[in-house]
Amino acid sequence: MAKRMARAMISDPEVSALLEDYINLYTRDTLERWRALFLPGFIAASTNEDGSVTTRNLEEFYERQRTAFATGKPVSEILEHTQTERAGDMASVRSDFVWTDGEAVRRGRLMLLLIAERGKLRIQALTFSYLG
């Protein structure tokens, strides 16, 4: 499988491995494994064109992804210009992204908050906004 994360200088191997799984498991066939990267209390927040914010819990967020893949169109995400910071059991990620759904391509910016549960980093929160 081709890597879909633009090469970034991520010095922390655990953060790097989680980000690679976040991108490479984001497929129709491995979506359930992708879901395991998130903590049960996960929350996603995104901005809307009218200036409001939409929030989703893990079930709502996962269902949205599952529905996108169920269309049969190719869906993928690429991270670019990724920056990470690690502080003990926590880490933050800031990255540009390119999300593709069939022929629709949308660029945006995301932030992930990671925290170790029983010694393993998982995703607690995701905020994102599409550009333009």
N, C-alpha and C positions, 0 to 999 in steps of 0.2 A: 504494500500500500504506500503510495507516495505521501510524503509528509506535506501537510497543508498548513504548516506554521512557518512563516518566514523566519529564517535563522536570526536569532537574537542572542545576545550575550547574557545568558541567565546563569549566574554563578552557582545557584543553589540547585543541586541535582533533584531534590524532591519536588521543588516548585516546577522545574523544567519537565519532569516526568508527568506531573499532574496536568500541566498545560498540553503536553503532547497527547495524553489520553482525552482531554477535553475536546481537542480537535479531531483526533484520529478515530475515536469511538462515536463521533457524531455522524452516524450512518443509519440507514434503515435497519440493517441487520444487527447492529451492535448498540442500538439506542437504550436498551434495558441496562447494559453494562455501563453506558454513559451516565445513566441516572444515578448509579451507585457512587458517582463522584461527589454528589451533593448531600449535605446533611439533611435530616428529616425536617428541621425547622427553617430550611432555605427560603429566601425571599428574593424575588426578582422585581426590579423597578425600571420602568422605561418612560421616556418622555413621549408625548404625543404632539402632533402638528398644531393643535390648538393651545399648547402650553401646559396642559394638564399632565398628570403622571398616572400611569397604570402600574399596579403592583399585583404580583401573582405568587402564590405559595408553590411548593414543589409540585403538587399534583396538577395545578392549573398550568404551570410552566411546562411540565413534561407533556401533558395532553396537547398543548399547542404545538410542540415539536413533533409528537407522534402524528398529529393530523397533517402537518406539512409533509412528512415523509409518505403518508398514506396516499397522497395524490399521485405518487409514482414519478413526479418530476425530480430531477437531480437537485438535492439540497446539500449545501456545504457552507463551511465558514473557514476563513483564513485569518490568522492574526498577523499583524504587521507592527513594527516599531514598538515592541513590547518592553515594558519596564517593570521590574519587580523589586520588592523590598521585603526582607525577612527579619522578623524580630521574635526569636524563640519559637513558640508554638503558633505564631500568627504570621501571615504574609499578605501583601497586597499586590495586585497586578493591574497595570494600566496598559491598554493596547488599542490601536486602531484595528478595525476588523472589516472584512468584506464578506457579506452574507449573500449567497446565491440561492435562488428558488426558481428552478427552471431557467428561463432566460432573464428573469428579473435579478438585477445586481444592486445591492444597497451597501453603502459604506457608512461606517459609524465609529463610535468610540465606546469602549467598555471599561468597567472596573470590576474586579473580583476581589472578594475578601475571603481568605482561606484561614482555617484554624485546624489545629491537630486534635483529632478525637482518638483517644487511645494510641497516641503516637503517630497517627497517619493523617496527613493533610487532606482536608475535604473542603468543598466550596460551601460557605455559609450564605453569601450574598453576591448578587450580580446586579449592577446598574449599567444601563446602556442607553445610547441615544443615536439615532440615525442622523447623518449629515445631509443637509439640503433637501 
